[in-house]
Every structure is written in C-alpha cells, then in structure tokens.
C-alpha cells in the first residue's frame, strides 16, 4: 500500500540502475491491505491465497526478481484461516520464491494461530519507549520464534520533541544518558529498542 502501489516499481527501477545492489539487500515485501477507492470505500484486509499470490507476482515483476527474502502479511485478516494460505506459502518457500514468512501488526492470539500453521520468521510491531505495552507482544513474538522489527521506534518523533508532553518528560533523561555515552537522544532511544532480544529498529517509519 505504500506510495499508493508505486513503491515496489520505484525500488525495482533503482535496482535496475545499480547492478549488484540487489545482492547487498534483503527485500521484504508486505501485503494484505486493500485500500479501496479514493474515498476509502472497500478498504479491507485480504490474506486469501488468490490475493496474496497475485500480490507476490506483481511484486516480483515490479522488483525484477524471482526471490524475496521475506513475505509479510500486513495486519490480521480474520476472514482467512492460516491453514488456507499455508500450502501456498510452503510452495513458495520450497520453490525459492520467498526466503521466509512473517507478519506485521498482529495481536498475540492471531500471531499464535499463524505460528501454529507456519514458521514465523519476523513480526513487525510498533515498539518504542512510548509503547511499552507492546513488550508483552514482543515476548509472544520471540516465543513464536520470530525476529522483531520495531516500527516507529522514536514514537513519530515525539520522544525528541520538547514541546510534546512525552518528549518533555523523556528527552532530558535521554540526553543525560547520551552525554555519558557519546550518543544523541535519538541514538539512545534506538539503542534501547535494539537492546531487546532479537529486535531491530525500522528507521524512517512514522
């Protein structure tokens, strides 16, 4: 859904212009959200085999590759049973079309249901010093064998904004810690996220 569907084509054009770049990258593709029309009518989640298969084929064509390192389902679609999609994912894994399977913004119950059907390599979840309630979900993700990708690790920049109530409360502490360790407040906040086991901060997400 990023860039209204243009993101993969733009990344594909960049890869074509820079031979050798693909070998230095891991391509992660998320699908599962249907935006609907200009007014948002028809917005829904769709993890049906037909929808995910079509999205994967479009991504491969746009990116100019026959292998994606990770395929992720974006949010939970309660209308699709994991067992309905699992055979297709297993075929794609066996054929080398994808290197792994993951999910994004799933609750603990949905995560458990999918982990029972397929190995979950990664879970992308909102996690930062402003989202400590996500630590339980982080633990559930690790228990399911998933690496965690923390999006919005700076809480949309609020952690660094002294005019924001959250920033006004936490930035002085981040700054004090940073002064002792030679880091700026943003680096301290990111270091906290990446200190969590099996976790990487996703830079550039709001």
N, C-alpha and C positions, 0 to 999 in steps of 0.2 A: 504493500500500500504506500510505501514511502515514495515521495516525488510523484504521487498520482500515477504510479505504474512505470515511471520513466527511469527509476534508479538502476535497475539491472542493465538496461540498454546503455546507460551512460558509463557504468562500470565496465561493461563489455567493450565499449569503444576505447576506453582508457587502456584496457589490457591489450587490445589490438595494436595500439600505438606504441606500446612499450614491451617489445618481446623480452621474455624472461621474467617479467614481473609476476606472472601467474605462479611461477614456481616458488616465489618468495612470500606468497599469501595463502591464507586459508579462507575460502569462500563459504560464508554462512548465509543461508537463504531462509527467510521466514515467510510462511504463507498461512492462510486460513481465514483472513478477514476479507469480506466482500463489501466494498464501500457503498454500493448503491448509486443512485442518481445524484445530480447536483444538489438536490435538497436533502440528501441523506436517506431517501426512501429506499428500502431494500437492504439497508446496512445489516449485516449478519455475519456470523461465524459459520464456516463450512469446511469441515475436515473429511468430507466424503471422499472415497477413493477416486472418483472421477474428477472432483475439483482439485485435489492435491496433485494427481497425476498430470492434469493439464497445466497447473502452475509450474510444476517441476520441468515439464517440457519447454514451456515458454522461457523459464529462467536459463535453461541450458542453451537455447537458441540465442537469447539476448546476450549472455555472457560469453558465448563462443567456446563452451567447454562441454565435455561429456562426463565431468566429475565435479560434484560439490562436496566440500569437506563436511558440511553439516546441514541437514534439513531440519527446520524447527516449525512446530505448529504454534501459531500466534493466537494466544488466548484459548480458552476451553470451549469446545462446541458440544453442548450436552446432547445434541441430536445424533452424534456419531459415536458408536461403541468402539473402543480401542480395537476389539477383535475384527471389526470390519475393515480397518485400514492396515492392520498388522501384516497380512500376507503381501500386500503391495510393497510396504516398507522393506520387508525381508527380501523380496525380489530385487529391489533397487540396491540394497546392501550387497547382495550376492553378485550382482552384475557390475558393481563398482560405480554405479551412478551417484551414490552418496557414500560418504565415509562414516557417517554416524547420524543418529536421530536425536532430536531434543524438543523441548517445549519452552514456551515463553508466557509468563504471567498466569500460570496455573495455580490454583489453590492446592492445599495438601491432599485433599481427597481425590481430586482429578489427577494429580501427579501420581498418587498411588495406583489408581486404576490403570493409567497408561504404563507405569513401570511394571505392572503385572503382565502386560501383553508384549512389551518391547523393552530392550535395554535403553535407558535414557542417559545419553552421554552428557547433556548440558541442560540447564534450566536458567533462563533469563528472567530475573525478578528485580523489582525496584528495591534497592537496598542502599542505605546511607546512614549517617549519624542522625538524620531526621526521620528515618524509617526503621527504628529498632524493633518494631513489632514484626518485621519480616525475618527476624532471626530464627523464629520457630520454623518458618517455611524454608529457610536456609538449611536448618538441621534436617528437615524432612527430605530436602533435595539431596543432601550428602548421603543420607541413609539409603536413598534410592540409587546411589552410585553416580549421581550427576555432578558435573562441574558447574559452578555457579557463575553467571555473568551478571554483574550488578549494574543495572542501568540507573540513570540519574544519581550517580554517586555524590554529586555536590548539591542535591536537592534543588535542581533548577537554578543553581547559583545562590540560593537563599543562605547557604552556610557562609558565604563570603560577603554578604550584603549587610553592612552595619545598620542600614535603615530598616531592614526586615527584623521582626521580633526574634526569629530563630538565629539570624546572623548576629544580632546584638548580644544574644546570650552566649553563643558558642564561639564566635570568631576570636574574642580575646584569649580564650583557652587554646584554640588552635594556633594563634600567633605566638603565645608563650612557649608552647611545645616546640613550634618551629624554630624559634630563636635559639633554643638549646640544641637543636639537631641540624641546623642549617637548612631548614625547609621553609617554604612559604605556607600559608594556611591551606591552600588548595592541595598541596602535596601531602600535608599531614592528614587531611580528610580522606584522600585517596589511599594513603598508606594504611589507614585504619581499615578500609574496606578490604584491601588486598592482604591484610594480616589474617583475615578469616580463612580457615582451611579451604583449599580448592576453589578460590574465588578470584576473579579478575574484574576490575572496574571497566565499564564500557564508556570510554571517553567520547564526548560530543553528543551524548543523549541528554535531552532536557530534564 
